[in-house]
């Protein structure tokens, strides 16, 4: 247990972890509310995909800039500004639902603001983690950050499900709760050290920094493999998250409550996986976990599409959540460990582009689900991820010495 939580012995990292825990709790509660609200307003898989598409397109523009500013400016400032954007996106919808003038375009606008907030927050948080815990505890610090996310993938949907179950609370109350939690998270970020850049990059233009980061990411082995595997796996596979409301309702008739429980069970699997690897994921072991997890990610999506009953789908989500968390944790850890500190923010922003790509893919996949069937679409998505994992594992084995595998 001491090795599992060793990075939390650092006071500054504890504050960063607490602030991250609170903003992720707000986000995952909102995800349930956003899916339910989009389904209520428009009633189609395409609507769910459109909300995610706006998030992804906005991120494709803002995420590379987020990585540049994370390497150029104090990380605490970036965390505070980004958190303020997340607060604005949730307050907007909370007011609109409360006063009964919410429309679908407002949900799209809030998704865009939230994406801009994430574009600065996540690269800065991961680069700050590497700075605070040091190279010896890097894997542990990254996995603990993943634990906070996965813990909230359980707590957030459960809270949201409870709110949805009470007529006097509902979707609006979830957004009000999320706004309050996000505001509290700002106080933890305020108490952090400045998180100064590794060097004075501001002497150069931001465009040159961006180009330099992209060049570094695609020329420094094994970063090209890690970045491309993350981007393609998320592009083809991660849109399953956007379709969980339809999995619950259209495939099994479980409604909003079923969606919340599918999300919570998947997060439980992720939490168990993260706790299991937190004190062990070092060196070649991290690569082995990464390579196995990407296969599990694809197989879990296939099994979700093939699940005959809601009970089976819950079991599948437990395994899928574990594979997803392990893959994301190890991919981020290996990317940080394989890059110089001055590039940490930009490398994390390139990783985050995979999440934006999944947002772009969600709409066309949603249209495919409406036309050809949700089950069939999920199975094809999973097969695509398995192919990505096969190619990635082959390239890894051809580049790495046998004694390092």
N, C-alpha and C positions, 0 to 999 in steps of 0.2 A: 504494500500500500504506500510506503514511503517513496518508492521509486515512481509509482503511478502519479503522485501529486507533488513531486519534488520542486517543480517550478513555482508552485504557489508559496514556497518559502520566501520568495522575493517580493517585498511589499509593493513595489511599483507594478509588477506583473499581476498581483492580486487585484489592484485597482483597475487595471486594464481588463482583466478577466471579468470583474464584476460589472463594469460598464458594458462590455460586450454581451454579457449574459442578459442584461436588462433590455438592450436594444433588440437582441435576437428573440427574446420572449415576446416583445411587442410585434415583431415582424411575423412570427409564426402564428400568433393568434389572428393577426390581420389576414394572413393567407387564406385561412378558413373562411373568414368573413368576406373577403374579396371574391373567392370562388362562389360562395353562396349568393352574394349580391349580383355578380355577373350572370349567374344562372337564373336568378329571379327576374332580372331586368330584360334579358334577351332570350334565355331558354335554349341555347345551342352550344355544341362543342366549339363551333367557330368563334363564339363570343368569348369563351374561356381562352382560346388561342389568341384572340385579338388583344386581350389585356396583357398577356405574356409577350406578344409581339411588340407592343409599344415599349414595354420594359426592356426588351432585347435591343431594339433599334436605338433607343436613347443611350443604352449602355455602350453600343458599338462606337458611338461618337465620344462619349464622356469618359469611358474607362481608360483608354490610353492616356488621356490627360490626367486622370486620377493617379496613375502610376508615376507620371513625371512629377507632379506636385508632391507626392509622397517622398520622392528622393531630393526635392529642392527646398522644401519648407518644413518648419517644425511640425512633427506628426500630431502633437496635441491639438494644435490649431485646426488641422485638417479633420481630426475626429470630431471636434466641436461643431464646425461648419456643416459637416456631413450629417451629424445627428440632428442639427436644426432643420435640414431639408426633410429628413424622415419624419420629424415632428410635424412639419407643415403639411406633409402629404396625408397624415392620419387625421389631423385636426379638420382639414378641409372636408373629408368624407364624413367625419363625425357630425359636423354642423349640418351638412346637406341631408343626411339621414334623419337627424333629430328634427329638422325643420321641414322635412318631407318635400324637398325639391331636388333630390339626387337623380342624376341621369347617367346613362352609360358613358357619355363623353367625359363626365367628371371623373369616373373611375379610370378612364384611360389617362387623363391628365395626372391624377394622383400616382398612377403607375410610372409615368415618366419622371415625376419629381423623385419618387422613391429610388428609381434606377440611378439618377444623378447622385443621390446621397450615397448609395452603395458604391458608386464608382470611385469616390474618394475614401470612404470609410474602410472598406475591406483591404485594399493594398496598404494603407497606412497602418491598420491594425496588425497585419501580418508582419510588415517590416519592423514595426515597433516591438512585436513579440521577439523577433530575432535579436534586436538590439538589447532588450531587457534580460533575456535568459542566457544569452551567449551560445556559442557553438556546441558545447557539451550537453546542454539541455534543450537544444533546438527542437528535436523530434518530440520531446515531452511537452514543450510549450505549445507547439502546433496542435498536437493531439488533444491537449487540455482545452484549447480554444474550440476544437471540434466537439469535445464533450459538452461544452456549454451550449453549442448550437443544437446538438442532438438531444440534450436534456430538455431544451425548449421546444423541440419538435414533438416531445411528449406533452410537456406542461401546457404549451401554447394551444394546441388543438383541443386538449381536454378542457381548458378554461373556456375556449370558444364554444365547444360543444355544450358546456353547462349554460353559457349565456344564451345560446340558440334554443335551449330547451325551456327557457322561461319566457313567457309572452311579454312580460314587462321589461325584459332586457333586450335580447335580440342583437341584430347586426350593429346597430348604432352604439350600443353599450360596449361592444368589443372595440370599436374604434376609439371611444372615449378612454377606455382602460389602456389601450396601446399608447395613446398620447401621453397619459400621465406617467407610464412606465418609462417611455423614451425621455421625458423631461428629467426624471430622477437619474437616469443613466448619465446625463450631462455632468452631474455633480462629481461622479467618479472620474470622468475624463478631466475635469478641471484640476484635480489634485495630482495629475501625472506630471512627470518632468517634461520639459519642452520637446524632447525627441529631436535633437538637432540633426540636420543632414550630415552624411558621412564626409562630404566635401562641398565646397562652394560652387555648386553646379550653376547657380544663377548668373555666373559670368558668361555663360553661353546661352544661346536662345533655346526656348522650350522645344522648338521643332527639331533642333539638332540633338537635344537630349532624347527625344522620342525616337528618332531615326537610329541613334546610337544604341538605345535599349533594344530595339527590334533586331538590329544587326547582331548584337551580342547574344540575344536569345536564340537566334537561329544559326549561330556559328560555333557555339560553345557546347560541346558534348558533355552530358546527355540532355541538355535543355531542349534541343529540337524534338527529341523523342517524347519527353515529358509534356511539353506544350501541345504537340500535335495529338498525342493520345488523349489528353484532357479535352481539347477542343472537339475532337470527333466523337468521343464517347458521350460528352454532354449534348452535342448537337443532335445525335441520333437517339439518345436514351433518356435524357433528363426531362423532356416534355411529358413523360408519364406523370410527373407531379401535377401538371396543369389539368390532366384528364381524370384525376382521382374523384372529383365530384361526380363525373359521369360514370366512372367505374362503380361507385357506390349506388347511384340512382338508377342508371340505365341498365346495368348488368344484374344488379341484385336487389333493387328497390329499397335500399337502406336509407336514402335521403341524406340530409345534411349531417345528421348524427353519425351515420355510417361513414361518411367522408372524414369526419373528425376522428373516428376510431381507427380508420385505415392509416391516417397520418400519424396518429399517436403510436400505433403498433410498429409502423415502419421506423419511427424515431427511437422506439425502445430497442429495436435491433441495432440501430446505429450507436446508441449509448453503450450497449453491452460490448460491441466491437471496439469502440474507442477506449473503454476502460480496460479491455483485454490487452490492447497493444500499446497503451500509453507508456509503460515502463520497459518495453521490449523492442520497440521499433527503431533499431539502430543498424547502420551499415547495410550489409547484404540482406538482412532480414526485412528491412523496409522495402527493398526491391521485390522480394518474394511476395510480401503481402500485397504490394501494388499490382503485380502481375496476376495474382490469383483473384484479387478483388474485381478487376475489370471484367473478367469472365463471369464472376458471380453477379455483377451488375446487369450484364446482358441476359443471363439465364433467368434472373429474377423478373425482368420485364416480360420475357416470353411466358413465364409461369403465371404472371398476373393476367395476361390476355387469355390464357387457357384455363384459369381457375373455374371449376364448375359451380362452386358455392361460395357464399360470403365467408364462411368459416375457413375454407381453404385459402381464400384471398387474404385473410388476416394472417395466416401462417406464412404465406408467400411474402407478404409485406414485411414481416419480421426479418426474414433472410435478406430481402432486397435492401432494407434499411441498413443492415450490417455491412453488406458489400459496398453500398454507396458511401457510407461513412469511412470505411477503410480505404477505399480508392481515393477519395478526396483528401483525406488526412495525409496519406503517404505521397500523393502527387505534390501537395503543397510543401511537405517536409523535404522531399528530394530536390524540388526546385530551389528552395532557399539554401539547402546545403551545397548545391552545385553551382551557386552564383556568388559573386562578390557582394559584400554589403552595400556598396554604392548603387548596385542594380536591383536591390531587393524589391523596392516599390514597383519598379517597371516590370519585373518578372511576375510579380503577383497580379499586376493589372493585365498582363498577357494571359495568365491563367483564368482570370475573371472573364475575359472575352468569351471563353467557352460557355459561360452561363448566359451571356448576351446572345450568342449564336443559338442556344437552345430556345431562347425567347423568340428569335426570328423563325425558327423551324416549327414552333408550336401552332401557328395559324395554318400553314399548309397541311400539317399533320392532322389538325382538327378538322379541316375540310375533308381530308381522306377518311377520317373516322366517321364523319357524317354520311359520306357517300358509300364507302366500302365496308364499314363496320368497325367498331372500336376494338373488338378482340383481334381482328386481322391486322389492324394498324399497330397495336402493341406488339404483336408477335414479330412483325417485320422490323420494328424499331429494335427489339431485343436481339434479333439475328444480326442486325447491322453492328451493334455494340460488340457482339461476340467476334465478328470479323475484324473489327478494330483491335480487339484484344489479342487475337491470333497474330496479326501483323506486328503489333507492338512487341509481343513476347519474342517473336522471331528476330526482330531487329536488335532487341536487347541482348539476346544470346550470341548474336554474331559480333557484337562490339565488346562484350565484357569477357574478361578472362575466366576460364572455368573455375579457378580457385576463388574468384570473387562472387560467384553465383550462389 
